[in-house]
Amino acid sequence: MILALQVAVAALLLAPADTTVAVRDSADAGPRVIDARLGPTAADDTTPHRRPRAVEVSDAYALRLRIHHYASYAMIPLFTAQAIAGNQMYQSGSDDPAWAKSLHGIGAAGLGALFTVNTVTGVWNLWESRGVSEGRTARLVHSAFMLASDAGFAYAGIKLGPDAHNSFSKRQEHRRVAYISMGSALAGYATMLVANR
């Protein structure tokens, strides 16, 4: 009897806090542990869960996205050509080799066209997908990098480009702004590569 009482006390002390002891008929000797949960269970939960809101984008969204992707593939080769021709012109001073001058001009026009197309398609798709929460942070970070790059390239080409032929300090500034803009564009490019793995 004392042993049975000690076992019952030990069971009570070791039992979790959300249980209670119930004694049954004398035919079933010993205590019985019954589950006595506190708080609502999954079956008692009557709060309706809100479904995510469906966001529809147009068919033109997919076309603009495809144009944006394919145009982006031209970015790195254009950057490479610009860096090679630009460095040759930077080192030559006012005695620019003809190939470097023409390649740099063609590359600048190509970058201008590329960034115009990608800015228009990218900003348009960013606006149309403003209600889509999935991937929003990556899209916004990508957009910030690319718009900063747009501004840098415009400043380097329109403001600093003409002065770079006559002034070494302007040539240095043109090169610095162009490389910073390339870095910003590559960071934006990498953002989407990582986000869309």
C-alpha positions in Angstrom: 0.0 0.0 0.0 2.7 2.4 0.9 4.6 1.5 -2.3 1.5 2.1 -4.4 1.0 5.5 -2.7 4.7 6.4 -3.3 4.3 5.4 -7.0 1.1 7.6 -7.3 2.9 10.6 -5.7 5.9 10.2 -8.0 3.6 10.0 -11.0 1.9 13.2 -9.9 5.2 15.0 -9.4 6.6 13.8 -12.7 3.4 14.4 -14.7 3.3 17.5 -17.0 1.3 20.5 -15.7 -1.5 20.0 -18.2 -2.6 16.7 -16.8 -5.0 15.7 -14.0 -5.4 12.6 -12.1 -8.8 10.7 -12.2 -9.6 7.7 -10.1 -11.7 5.0 -11.7 -13.6 2.1 -10.2 -12.0 0.0 -7.6 -11.7 -2.7 -10.2 -9.0 -0.6 -12.0 -6.5 -0.2 -9.3 -4.2 2.9 -9.4 -4.5 6.4 -10.7 -5.1 7.2 -14.4 -3.7 10.3 -16.1 -6.2 12.2 -18.3 -5.1 14.9 -20.8 -6.5 18.2 -19.7 -5.3 20.8 -22.3 -5.5 24.5 -21.5 -6.5 26.8 -24.3 -8.0 26.2 -27.7 -7.1 23.2 -29.8 -6.8 23.2 -33.6 -10.4 22.0 -33.8 -11.5 24.9 -31.6 -9.7 27.5 -33.7 -12.5 29.3 -35.6 -10.5 32.3 -36.9 -10.7 32.2 -40.6 -7.3 32.4 -42.4 -7.1 35.1 -45.1 -6.2 33.8 -48.5 -3.4 35.7 -50.2 -4.7 38.3 -52.6 -4.3 37.2 -56.3 -2.4 39.7 -58.4 -2.9 39.7 -62.1 -0.3 41.1 -64.5 -0.9 41.6 -68.2 0.3 39.5 -71.1 2.5 42.5 -72.0 4.3 42.0 -68.7 5.8 38.7 -69.9 6.8 40.2 -73.2 8.6 43.2 -71.5 10.3 40.8 -69.1 11.6 38.7 -72.0 12.9 41.8 -73.8 14.5 43.0 -70.5 16.2 39.6 -70.0 17.6 39.3 -73.5 18.8 42.9 -73.6 20.6 42.3 -70.3 22.8 39.6 -71.9 24.4 42.4 -73.9 25.5 44.4 -70.9 28.7 42.6 -69.9 30.1 42.4 -73.4 29.4 46.1 -73.9 31.0 46.9 -70.5 34.1 44.9 -71.6 34.4 46.7 -74.9 33.9 50.1 -73.3 36.6 49.3 -70.6 39.1 48.2 -73.2 38.5 51.2 -75.6 38.2 53.7 -72.7 41.4 52.6 -71.1 43.2 52.9 -74.4 41.9 56.4 -74.8 42.7 57.2 -71.2 46.3 56.2 -71.6 46.7 57.9 -75.0 45.5 61.3 -73.9 44.6 63.5 -76.9 46.2 61.1 -79.4 43.4 58.6 -79.3 43.8 55.6 -81.6 41.0 55.6 -84.3 39.8 52.1 -83.4 39.4 53.0 -79.7 37.6 56.2 -80.4 35.1 54.6 -82.8 34.6 51.5 -80.6 34.1 53.7 -77.5 31.5 55.8 -79.4 29.7 52.7 -80.7 29.8 51.2 -77.3 28.4 54.3 -75.6 25.5 54.4 -78.1 24.9 50.7 -77.5 24.9 51.2 -73.7 22.6 54.2 -74.1 20.1 52.1 -76.1 20.4 49.1 -73.8 19.8 51.1 -70.7 16.9 53.0 -72.3 15.2 49.7 -73.3 15.9 48.1 -69.9 14.9 51.1 -67.9 11.6 51.4 -69.8 10.7 47.7 -69.6 12.0 47.4 -66.0 10.2 50.4 -64.5 7.0 49.5 -66.4 7.1 45.9 -65.0 8.1 47.1 -61.6 5.0 49.4 -61.5 2.7 46.6 -62.9 3.9 44.1 -60.3 3.7 46.5 -57.4 1.1 44.3 -55.7 3.2 41.1 -55.9 4.9 40.7 -52.5 7.1 37.7 -53.6 10.5 38.9 -54.6 9.6 42.6 -54.0 12.8 43.4 -52.1 15.0 41.9 -54.8 13.1 43.9 -57.5 13.4 47.2 -55.5 17.2 46.7 -54.8 17.8 45.8 -58.5 15.9 48.9 -59.6 17.8 51.2 -57.2 21.1 49.9 -58.5 20.1 50.1 -62.1 18.6 53.6 -61.8 21.8 54.8 -60.1 23.8 53.3 -62.9 21.5 55.1 -65.5 22.2 58.4 -63.8 25.9 57.7 -63.6 26.2 56.7 -67.3 24.2 59.7 -68.4 26.4 62.1 -66.3 29.6 60.4 -67.6 28.5 60.5 -71.2 26.7 63.8 -71.5 28.5 66.0 -69.1 32.0 64.5 -68.7 32.5 62.9 -72.1 33.0 66.0 -74.2 35.4 67.6 -71.6 37.4 64.4 -71.2 39.1 65.0 -74.6 40.8 68.2 -73.4 41.2 67.8 -69.7 43.1 65.0 -67.8 41.1 65.7 -64.6 37.8 65.4 -66.5 39.1 62.2 -68.2 39.9 60.8 -64.7 36.4 61.8 -63.5 34.8 60.3 -66.6 36.6 57.0 -66.0 35.8 57.0 -62.3 32.0 57.7 -62.8 31.8 55.1 -65.6 33.4 52.4 -63.5 31.2 53.2 -60.5 28.2 53.0 -62.8 29.4 49.7 -64.2 29.8 48.4 -60.6 26.3 49.6 -59.7 24.8 47.9 -62.8 26.7 44.6 -62.1 25.4 44.7 -58.5 21.9 45.1 -59.8 22.5 42.3 -62.3 23.8 40.0 -59.6 20.8 40.8 -57.3 18.4 39.4 -59.9 20.7 36.4 -60.6 20.7 35.5 -57.0 17.0 36.2 -56.5 15.9 34.1 -59.5 18.2 31.1 -59.0 
